[in-house]
């Protein structure tokens, strides 16, 4: 095991074997989408688990293996050998109640050919009312180094798996976990997966003209300009009226991905302009203190008149957020993709900004004297103290003798952007009165 790499456990099995239920039970979160239909999970989904506050490991859910995969599933199977070789352990999940186990031979052959059998742990699932002594002899050939009997849905037998996982973890300080998290988000068919593949220079994410092809959160490591990133491709966020149950679930996962992101690449279809959903995503990112970068994709499909119209519309839509980066690209042809890495480099520099407390207080005491806030409910607030309490993103705390109007908070934000050259990023100002 590479000590600088976060160890990875890979879940592999037939459709509806309970892999997604198992990973959700182990992570105690809704990491993977669960549905009664086969192929609900369409790509590799990775979650980082933490043990004892500082020990980490990645656990990845793969789509159910199909001998004749459809388009939405084929991309992952094309990468199956790479996934297997990268994994430190493979959990081979088998539905103990299934009568049709013919497909298990296909998985077994792939594991054998890839020389991965030594890393295989067999997980017999749906064993809530099953006696292990009655195991069907047909399953014997699929037992790896060791095996467990569990019920992921009923959370039975998971303690043994947790003990096994815990033995594989590394401390967070030992890993080379990328410092910056990028989330690609936007409406269906805006070109998110195409951009994801273009940045990786690899056909990692499945691309098709069918809206909703990407359902899962796909995570990979990326190096741009000698900087390491963790990049996530998410499901499209459709209009509310267009969502079915699975789409709602995957859409929520996409929005939730902003919680752990530093930068959000919000992909907009230039041929359609900025929609209500795009504005909603933009607002959600800023509320989470995530720096948005607006990517106007498919720019090459517009004529001069259309470009002028879109530029005018975007200027109007972003009137409140003039500081947001705007990049016009064609992800498919890779035109202007290099501009993204250049802009990310500038954003990175600003995200790591650290301003001395003395400098902050000197600037804002002077500002308070020259341009004090208007009285709030008859009382003018005095500035006691200013400090920056974090970076990545920067966060500032203002301790005051009373409250200030909202427009003065906006004034402070603009002052920080102008004076301290933080004109590309989201940051937070906390007022303590």
Buried (B, 14 or more C-beta within 10 A) or exposed (E): EEEEBBBBBBBBBBBBBBBBBBBBBBBEEBBBBBBEEBBBBBBBBBBBBEBEEEBBBBBBBBBBBBEEBEEBBBBBBEBBEEBBEEBBBBBBBBBBBBEEBEBBEEBBEBBEEBEBBEBBBBBBBBBBEBEEEEBEEEBEEBBBEEBBBBBBBBBBBBEEBEEBBEEBBBEBEBBEBBBBBBBBBBBBBBBBBBBBBBBBEEBBBBBEEEBBBBBBBBBBBBEBEEBEBBBBBBBBBBEEEEBEEBBEBBBBBBBBBBEEBBBBBBBBBBBEBBBEBBBEBBEBBBEBBBBBBBBBBBBEEBEEEBBEEBBEEBEEBBEEBEBBBBBBBBBBEBBBBEBBBEBBEEBBEBBEBEBEEEEBBEBBEEBBEEEBBEEBEEEEBEBEBBBBEEBBBBBBBBBBEBBBBEEBBEBBBEBBBEBBEBBBBBBBBEBEE
